[in-house]
Amino acid sequence: MLIVGEDFGMRVSVLASSSSGNATYIETPGHKVLVDAGLSGKKIEKLMQSIGRDLTDVDSVFITHEHSDHVRGVGVLARRYPQISVYANAKTFAALPKSVGKIPEDQLRLFDMGATLTLGDLDVESFGVSHDAAAPQFYQFHHDGKTFTILTDTGYVSDRVAGTIRDADAYVMECNHDLEMLRTGPYPWPLKQRILSDQGHLSNEDGADALMDVIGLRTKRIYLGHLSPHNNNKPLAHLTVASLLAQQGLAVDHDFHLYDADPAIADPLFVV
């Protein structure tokens, strides 16, 4: 509900972000949407309540890819809240795990990779990434001249993707792992190889490199997201990214601010 006197534009809350579960909430005066639903339905309901919002008002969920940390709760939410439309490309819908359960057919909406969808006062732009999923795509949200971009779950950031997402007002950028923690950690070697591959995940250093390429004069807020609980931690990711950006002369915590997305606590709503 819009509170009288609020300065209302496009508002965002990173509800949860880690390799254990992901969901982001975005609202404009005309629409309230989620990107991914990678936690249980009950957990997403509680996270929404913690920011003063309710799933009965959400009209759309945009799925990035079929891995469980992005879709665990999408079937439950769709069945429980029939007003929600579920958007994804055809290959992603076909690859959804059986554990998601049935999504009512009249709530399914195809959203092709590289397309832009207009929902009233919200434009949603999809772009493909390099990840070991059927057809992974992430999203940029445009409202009233402002842009919010989510980019996680990619092994590298191509020139094409960098050009698409350059100079957004706010980002969620993947910083999945610290290279040394991953190399010396408990994961079996094949899993380490997968994470390190071009279809895996961005390290802290990779995330910083990507940010160096896309930060623009408009950029004011960056969330470091999708951290691995086994191969990273928030202080290490923050220090690594902040240091590398500062070395390149970027004015961290002056021209823009870095924030650390949490796996279980929703970040407060902010105006993009």
C-alpha positions in Angstrom: 0.0 0.0 0.0 1.3 3.4 -0.9 1.7 5.6 2.2 0.6 9.2 1.7 3.6 11.5 1.5 6.0 8.8 0.4 8.5 9.7 -2.3 7.5 6.9 -4.6 9.4 5.7 -7.7 10.7 2.3 -8.4 11.4 0.5 -5.1 13.5 -2.6 -4.5 14.3 -5.0 -1.7 16.7 -7.9 -2.1 14.7 -10.3 0.0 17.4 -13.0 0.0 20.5 -13.7 -2.1 23.0 -16.6 -1.7 23.6 -19.9 -3.3 21.0 -21.3 -0.9 18.1 -19.2 -2.1 17.3 -16.0 -4.1 14.3 -13.6 -4.3 14.1 -9.9 -5.1 11.1 -7.6 -4.8 10.5 -4.7 -7.1 7.5 -2.3 -7.1 6.3 0.7 -9.1 3.0 2.6 -8.6 1.5 0.2 -11.1 3.2 -3.2 -10.5 4.7 -5.4 -7.7 6.9 -8.2 -8.9 9.4 -10.8 -7.8 12.5 -12.0 -9.5 12.9 -15.7 -8.6 11.4 -17.5 -5.7 14.2 -19.7 -4.5 13.1 -20.2 -0.9 10.0 -21.9 0.6 6.7 -20.1 0.1 6.5 -19.5 3.9 9.9 -18.0 4.0 9.1 -15.6 1.1 5.9 -14.6 2.8 7.8 -13.8 6.0 10.5 -11.8 4.1 7.8 -9.8 2.4 6.1 -9.1 5.7 9.4 -7.9 7.1 9.5 -5.1 4.6 5.8 -4.2 5.0 4.6 -5.8 1.8 2.2 -8.7 1.1 2.2 -11.4 -1.6 -1.5 -10.8 -2.3 -0.3 -7.6 -4.1 2.3 -9.3 -6.3 1.3 -9.7 -9.9 4.3 -11.3 -11.5 7.3 -13.6 -10.9 10.2 -13.5 -13.3 12.3 -16.7 -13.3 15.9 -16.5 -14.3 16.6 -20.3 -14.6 15.5 -23.6 -13.2 18.1 -24.2 -10.4 16.3 -24.9 -7.1 17.9 -21.9 -5.3 15.9 -19.7 -7.8 12.6 -21.7 -8.2 12.1 -23.6 -5.0 8.9 -21.7 -4.0 7.5 -20.6 -7.4 5.0 -23.4 -7.7 3.7 -22.9 -4.2 3.3 -19.2 -4.7 1.6 -19.6 -8.0 -0.9 -22.1 -6.6 -1.5 -20.0 -3.5 -1.8 -16.7 -5.2 -3.7 -17.1 -8.5 -3.2 -13.4 -9.5 0.5 -14.1 -10.0 1.8 -14.5 -13.6 5.0 -16.6 -13.9 7.4 -15.5 -16.6 10.2 -17.5 -18.1 11.5 -18.6 -21.5 10.3 -22.0 -23.0 13.4 -23.9 -22.2 13.4 -22.8 -18.6 9.8 -23.8 -18.2 10.5 -27.2 -19.7 13.5 -27.7 -17.3 11.7 -26.8 -14.1 12.3 -29.6 -11.5 9.4 -31.8 -10.5 9.7 -30.6 -7.0 8.3 -27.2 -8.1 4.9 -29.0 -8.7 2.3 -27.9 -11.1 2.0 -24.2 -12.1 -1.6 -23.5 -13.3 -1.4 -23.1 -17.1 -3.3 -19.9 -17.2 -0.6 -18.3 -15.0 2.3 -19.2 -17.4 3.8 -16.5 -19.6 6.5 -17.0 -22.1 9.3 -14.4 -22.1 11.9 -14.9 -24.7 15.5 -14.2 -24.1 16.6 -10.8 -25.4 13.0 -9.4 -25.4 11.6 -6.5 -23.5 8.2 -6.7 -21.9 6.1 -3.6 -21.0 3.8 -4.0 -18.0 2.2 -0.6 -17.7 4.7 1.7 -16.0 7.4 -1.0 -15.8 9.6 -2.2 -18.7 11.4 -5.5 -18.1 14.4 -6.4 -20.3 15.8 -9.9 -20.5 19.3 -10.9 -21.4 21.1 -14.2 -21.6 24.0 -15.2 -19.5 26.6 -18.1 -19.4 25.5 -20.6 -16.8 25.0 -24.4 -16.8 21.2 -24.2 -17.1 18.8 -24.7 -20.0 18.5 -21.1 -21.1 19.5 -18.8 -18.2 18.4 -15.1 -18.5 18.5 -12.2 -16.1 16.6 -9.0 -16.1 16.8 -5.2 -16.1 13.8 -3.1 -14.8 13.1 0.3 -16.2 10.7 2.9 -14.7 10.6 6.6 -15.0 14.1 6.9 -16.4 15.6 4.7 -13.7 17.2 1.2 -14.2 17.7 -1.7 -11.8 19.8 -4.7 -12.9 20.2 -8.2 -11.5 23.2 -10.3 -12.7 24.2 -13.4 -10.9 24.7 -17.1 -11.9 27.1 -16.5 -14.8 30.6 -17.8 -15.4 31.7 -14.5 -17.1 30.3 -11.2 -18.3 30.5 -10.9 -22.0 30.9 -7.6 -23.9 27.3 -8.0 -25.0 26.0 -8.3 -21.5 28.2 -5.5 -20.2 26.9 -3.3 -23.0 23.4 -4.1 -22.1 23.6 -3.4 -18.4 26.1 -0.5 -18.4 25.3 2.6 -16.3 22.3 1.3 -14.4 21.2 3.2 -11.3 21.4 0.1 -9.1 22.8 -3.4 -9.4 22.7 -6.8 -7.7 26.1 -8.3 -8.8 27.3 -11.8 -8.2 30.3 -12.3 -5.9 29.8 -16.0 -5.4 33.2 -17.2 -4.1 36.7 -16.3 -2.9 39.1 -18.1 -5.1 41.4 -19.3 -2.3 38.5 -20.4 -0.1 37.0 -22.4 -3.0 40.3 -24.0 -4.0 41.1 -25.1 -0.5 37.6 -25.8 0.7 35.6 -29.0 1.1 33.9 -29.2 -2.3 34.8 -32.2 -4.6 37.1 -31.2 -7.5 34.4 -31.7 -10.2 32.1 -29.2 -8.4 35.0 -26.7 -8.0 35.7 -27.0 -11.7 32.0 -26.3 -12.5 32.0 -23.2 -10.3 35.2 -21.9 -11.8 34.2 -22.6 -15.4 32.7 -20.2 -18.0 29.3 -21.6 -17.1 29.8 -21.4 -13.4 29.8 -18.3 -11.1 31.6 -15.0 -10.7 34.3 -14.8 -8.0 34.7 -11.7 -5.9 37.4 -10.5 -8.3 35.2 -11.3 -11.3 32.3 -9.4 -9.8 34.7 -6.4 -9.2 36.0 -6.6 -12.8 32.4 -6.6 -14.2 31.5 -3.6 -12.0 34.5 -1.7 -13.3 33.2 -2.2 -16.8 29.6 -1.2 -16.2 29.5 1.4 -13.4 28.5 4.8 -14.8 27.6 8.3 -13.6 24.1 7.2 -12.8 25.2 4.3 -10.6 24.4 4.9 -6.9 23.9 1.5 -5.2 25.4 -1.9 -5.7 24.4 -5.1 -3.8 27.0 -7.9 -3.7 24.9 -11.1 -4.0 24.7 -14.8 -4.4 27.6 -15.5 -2.0 28.4 -19.1 -1.2 28.1 -19.9 2.5 31.0 -22.4 2.1 33.4 -20.4 -0.1 32.8 -16.8 0.8 31.6 -14.3 3.5 30.3 -10.8 3.4 33.3 -9.0 5.0 35.7 -10.7 2.6 33.6 -10.0 -0.5 33.0 -6.4 0.5 36.6 -5.7 1.2 37.8 -7.4 -2.0 35.4 -5.6 -4.3 35.8 -2.2 -2.6 39.6 -2.4 -2.7 39.7 -3.4 -6.4 37.2 -0.6 -7.4 39.1 2.0 -5.4 42.4 0.9 -7.0 40.8 1.9 -10.3 39.9 5.3 -9.0 36.2 4.6 -8.5 34.8 6.6 -5.6 33.4 3.8 -3.4 31.1 5.1 -0.7 31.2 8.5 -2.3 29.7 8.4 -5.8 28.1 5.1 -5.1 27.7 2.7 -2.2 28.3 -1.1 -1.8 25.8 -3.2 0.2 26.0 -6.8 1.2 22.9 -8.9 0.4 22.0 -11.4 3.0 20.8 -15.0 2.6 18.0 -14.8 5.2 17.3 -11.1 6.1 15.6 -8.8 3.6 17.3 -5.5 2.8 15.1 -2.5 3.5 13.2 -1.1 0.5 15.1 1.6 -1.3 14.1 4.0 -4.1 16.1 3.4 -7.2 
